[in-house]
Amino acid sequence: MIRISDALKANVEGNPFLEFGLHHGLFNLSQLARYLQPHIKSRTLKEVQPTALTMALSRLQRDMQPTTPTARHYAVDRVTIHSGLCTATYPRQPDIHGVLNAHYERIHRDGGYCSLSQGQHEVTIILDRDRMPELDRKIRRKPVYRCDDLAAIGVQFDPRYAHIPGMLYMLLQRVALQNVNLIEITSTYTEIHLFVAEEDTRAVFDLLFQSFLSKGSAADPGAGNAPHTAIPHRKI
């Protein structure tokens, strides 16, 4: 028969929000015990009192706090901003895909910003806003989705983090806790790019800079209206 402590640990470890809340001491443990009571009863197949669960949660929280990864366990090498972007999503059809590929190549040759990604049924392009009218003339069909006030926040990190669980989750969790809508996400081996509304750019940049940027790393909020000197941006 499963012990209460084992069932509780399994339940918490399978829920990132419970892990985060316990680590940071955000929960009323008595209320949490009552919420978890039916789940633990189902796992252990025996009656479980809220007082016993509260004590078990207290012990689990004490054990978790020194070991749960936090932002200080990770450090990024560079945070960049590229504002003045636009995104549009279209059905994945051969004629539309061909136009998007040609547009991507043209922008790439001109040194502009452009990202192209596709799923099973849709294809999304993200590009400098002033290049969108040209695309509108070539694709008469209304996009499935479009956003004209987009900014990209790029995060570059050491290759070792590609093999350490939790790095990307920690980044996305911090942004989600700010109630910021992530409109698009793209990534490579050592980079992740978060696309947000331009009005959310400063909040996300400051959050990532303060939480993750390692000593001696580079920050570039230089695109658009940011108050720092701009340097060339890496294309996705």
N, C-alpha and C positions, 0 to 999 in steps of 0.2 A: 504493500500500500504506500502511496506517495505521501511524504511528510508535508505539512503545511508550508514549512520554510522552503522546501524544494519546489513545490507548486507555485509559490509566490515568486520566487526568483525566476522561474521559467516564464511566468506571465509578464513580469516586468522587463526581462531581457528581450522579449519579443515585441516590445512597444517602445520606440524611441522617445515618445513624449513622456512616458512614465519614467524612463531612465533620466531624461533631462530634468524633469521636475523634482525627482528624489535627490539627484545630485546637487541641485541648487537650493534644496529645502523650500520648494514653492508650495507644497501640498499641506493641507490639514490632514494629518495621518488618520484621524478618526473617521473623517468623511471618506477618505480614500479607501479605508478598510471596509466600510459599508458598501461602497461601490464595487469592490473586488470580491466581496463575500460570495455571491453566486458563482463566479468564475472559479474560485478556489474550491468551493464545495463540489462543483462538477468535476474538477481534476482529482480531488482526493477521495471522492465518494463517501464523505462523512460530514457530520455537522461541524461547522466552523463558527466560532463566536467572534464578533467584531473586535472585542478586547484582545483576543489572542492574535488576530491579524494586525492590530495596531502595534503590538509589541514586536511582532515579526517584521513589520515595515520599518520600525525604528531601528532595529538591528541591521536590516538590509541597507537602509539609508546610510548608517554609520560606516558600513563596510564599503559602500559604493563611492563615497565622496573622495577618498584618496586615489581611486583607480580609474574613475570614469574620465575619458579624454575630454579636454576642454580646448578652447582656442589656443591657449598657450603651448599646447603640445605640437602645434603646427605653425609653420612660418612660410609665407609666400615671398617670392623674390621681387615681384613687380605687380603693380596695379595701374591700369591705364583706363582712360575714358575717351570714347569717340562719340561725340554727339552729332546732331543734324542728320540722323538716319531715318529711313523709312523701310517698312517691311510689308510684303504682300504674299499671300498664300493662294495658289491656284490648284485646280484639279490636275492630277498627273496625267496629262495627255501628250502624245508625241509632238503636236504642233506647238503647244505652249512650252513644252520642255525645250524644244529646239530654239525658240526665241530667247528663253531665259539663259540657255547656255551661251548663245552668241552675245547677249548683253553682258553676261559675266566676263567673257573673254575680252570684250571691248573695254570695259571698266578696268579690268586687270592691266591691260596694256597702257592705259592712261594713268595708272598709279592711284586709282580711286579705291574706295572701300566697297567690297562686295562679298557676300557669303551666300552660298547656294546649298540647300539641303533638301532631301526628299524622303518621303515615307512610302508606304505601299499605295496610297491613294492621293497624296498631295505633295506639292513641291513649294518650298518657301524661299524667297529671295530677300536679302537684307542689303540695302545699298544707300549711298549718299542720297539725301532727299532731292537734290537738284538733278539727279539722273532719273527720277521716277517719271516725269512727263514724257520722256522719250519712250520709256517702256509702255506707258499707257497708249501711245500712238500705235505701237506694234501689236499689243494684245487688246483687242476690243472687248474681250469678255471681262465682266466685273469680277474681281478677286473674291475668294471665299472669305478672306479676312484681310484687313489693311490697317496699319497704324502709321501715322505720319509724324509722330513726335517721339522717336525712339532714340535711345542712347545705348552704347555697348560699354560694359565694364569688363575689362580683360584682367584675368588673374593668372600669373605665371608662377609655377612652383617647381621645386627640385624634383628630378625624376624619381627619387626614392619614395616619394609619396604616392606614386602610381601603384605601389605594391603594399601600401599600408592602409588598412580599412579605416574609413571614417573621415578622410580629408574632405571629399566633396560633400558628404552629408553635413559636416560641420559648417562649411561655407553656406550651403543652401538653408540650413536650419537658422543660422543667424539672420539671413535675409528674410526668411519667412516670419520670424518673430517681430520684424519691423512692419509687418502687414504690407509688404511691397509685392506687387504683382509682377512675377517673372513672365514676360511676354514670350520670350524665346530663350533657349539655352543651346550653345554649341560647345564642343570640347575637342581637344587633341591630347596627345600623350602627356604634355606638361602644361597645358593651358585650358582654362574654362572661360567662356564668355557669357556673361549674363546680360540680357537685353531687357531694359526697363523703360518706362515712360521717362521723358527727359526731366520732369518735375521730381522724380525719385532719385535722380543720379547722385546728387550730393550726399543724400542720406546713406545710400548704399556704399559709395566710395569711402566716406568717413568711417562707416562701420567696419569695412574690410581693412582699411588702413590702420585703424586703432587696434583691431583684434588680431590681425594676422601678419602684418608687414614686418619682416625681420630686420634687424639692425643692419644698416648699410644697403638696404634694398632700395629700389627705385620706385618712385610714384610719379605718375604723369596724368594729372587732370587737365591737360592742356588743350583738348579739343573744344570746339564750340565756344561757349561763353565763360569757360573756366578761367580763373585769374592767374594761371601759371603759364610759363612759356611752353609752347607745343613743340614736340619732336615727332619725327615720322612714326606712324602707327604700323604695327605688324598686321598684315592682312590675314584673315582666317583661312 
